[in-house]
Amino acid sequence: MASSSPYSLYLILLFLLPVYVVAQTNQNITLGSSLTAALNINSSWKSPSGDFAFGFQQIRAGEFLLAMWFDKIPQKTIFWSANGEKLVEEGSKIQLTTDGQFSLSDTRGEEVWAAKLTGSGVVSYAAMLDTRNLVLSSQDSIFLWESFNLPTDTIMQLDGNLVLYGTNFPLDTVTSAYWATMTVNAGFQFVFNKSGYLYLEDQNGSTLRFMTSNGASSSRDYYQRAILEYDGVFRHYVYPRNNNATASSPMNWSMQYFEPGTICVRLTESQSSGPCGFNSYCSLGDDQRPRCECPPGYSFFDPDDKMRGCKQDFISQDCKGNQDADNFEFRDKLNMDWPGTDYGYFKDVTEDWCRQSCLTDCFCPVAVFKDGECTMKKFPLSDGRMDPNLGGKTLIKIRKDNSTYKSPDRGSREGSIDGSSREGSPFGSNKERSTLIPTLTMLLSSSSFLNLVLLIATLWLVSRLCYWKEGCFRFNLPEQTKAQVCEASYKELVEATNKFKEELGKGACSTVYRGVLDIGNKNMVAIKKLDKMMTESELEFQAEISAISKTKHKNLVQLLGFCNEGQHRLLVYEYMSNGSLASYLFGNLRPSWYQRAQIAFGTARGLVYLHEECSTQIIHCDIKPQNILLDDSLTARISDFGLAKHLKTGQTRTVTAIRGTKGYVAPEWFKNKPVTIKVDVYSFGILLLELICCRKSFEQDSEDENQMILADWAYDCYEEGRL
């Protein structure tokens, strides 16, 4: 994974071999001994068998790592380091002092690392054991320090679940998990035994899960190591002890086991660059190792570090008109996707429509077409992967090889040294402007010109009326390159709902019905009908159209059309087959933890879009389970923008009357203070508690009075340390 990726995992060497008793003669390291980092000098202490060594290994010119390694193989493979991955310069020293202190110092004599002793004994000697354990021991063989207690890192959670996490590089903070044994409250110890088996066992010693195939190799015949490597894959390797390998013809470590097997598609953090950096994609090679590659028209930022991502090798499409679209074409790839960058999603369309829409959209570098669905991607492309199970066709837009493009803003400066005669200027040269102004004056003052303008305006108005009467009533959205909200007649929506026969849900002043509209084939829609036309309802109706018609995101319900006829106010939405989160979450069947987590992520992504990515910042003001709908794949979609509040450009807060639903309203509403997008974050917090606990924010029938209000109960648990 790229060093710039939030999922980057620095090298983790994990040896969990139990400390078994081995008959050996320790080669004790006496007090006062030391090793110095230098070339061509014996800078190591070996185990009795000579299989393992501790000391300095040169990593780069003049720089050394204090480490342990397999000493009898040509590669001298490192399996532990004393100071993380921090290198020291030549001349640095590790010393076991006469008073039992074990520390690493640099060439200036300053301490870089030291072993922290446990217990009250006095160090008598040190030893490098054949168990790969470096120890500081008292006279009566009690270990006061040992390297086994300092693994490079650990991957066992306190709840018994063995988990692989990403890190938020360059920080060490943990992001989401991408693999787990799913042994919550069961796992106790992860064992790597002498027979070469990796397995998870419970507290009673019973095996919960074998993680190595039956072809495990005995440690008697093979050197073994397990490592969580830079690409995020945990691998088990073996190397035959009896081999004829030399430095000129070395053998390689053989891989016995690895997890996960599909690392390219495992990492799903939406705001990350993915396993291979931005604008690149990950695929598995024949050796089952992930490879980072660039799509057509792109090349690596750094060919020596392919995990840093890719850059575009052509000038991006001009957004000041569609004339530049003719200079672009597509390169097709199968089974490829960048799921972290969706910004447009269209159903029931053709591949040709998908191509044309992306071609004329200057913000679309890539589109993915699959099973009649078209998904637009935005820059930078993130979380790229290629996998045969993805399916679909990816359309990568690149500039044609023979296409040259100059930005109209730059123009040409060939006319003079100071560029006064600009070919690209909208007004031409000074000479051209001198004749242009009188010509425009004559045209504007003539009646024939005014008649021409009037004729053009009339034709445009007639064409738009015909469009609304014929195109939008049929909701022919797939024929348009932009999402368009259309006005429908009340009669048409009465027919679509079979006279409002099937009710899907009911609110304080509206009812939602199932309907069918013909958009080439029969498509289900949800039609929201406002029951009472009061001033508040009218304002909510206008606010909902204004807010959602400007949005397009996979975690928002799409508004298809509306009716504004006489006293009739109706809104036409996509149909969400799995209903609201409220009915799903508080029903008889409890959703799985994975499903609830994905719903939380989806809702959060929708809010981020409203708060940070819209051209006009929107505060939803009514986030609750009833307003989170679930589509066929249980993807969360935020709905009901009737209370939404727009913020002007540059505005971060607003003063308005209290909006929202009791139990989800943020405290600042009641303090008569300006509100910000944080009011949605508070409501999302309550929603998150409901998702975690599978219970409503307020349960009046609760037997325990202290548990009636979910947020208060959770806070009490936090205060008392009972979470």
Helices and strands as residue ranges (DSSP letters): E 12-13, E 29-30, E 34-36, E 44-46, E 52-60, E 63-70, E 78-81, E 88-89, E 93-96, E 102-105, E 111-114, E 125-128, E 134-137, E 143-146, G 147-149, E 163-167, E 174-180, E 189-192, E 198-201, E 207-210, E 222-228, E 234-240, E 254-259, H 263-266, E 281-284, E 290-293, E 298-300, G 306-308, E 310-312, G 322-327, E 328-334, E 336-337, G 339-341, E 342-346, H 351-360, E 366-370, E 373-377, E 385-386, E 393-399, H 430-445, H 447-466, I 467-471, G 472-474, G 477-479, E 486-487, H 490-496, E 503-506, E 510-518, E 522-530, H 535-548, E 559-565, E 568-574, H 581-585, H 593-608, I 609-613, E 618-619, G 625-627, E 628-630, E 636-638, E 645-646, G 667-671, H 678-693, G 705-707, H 710-719
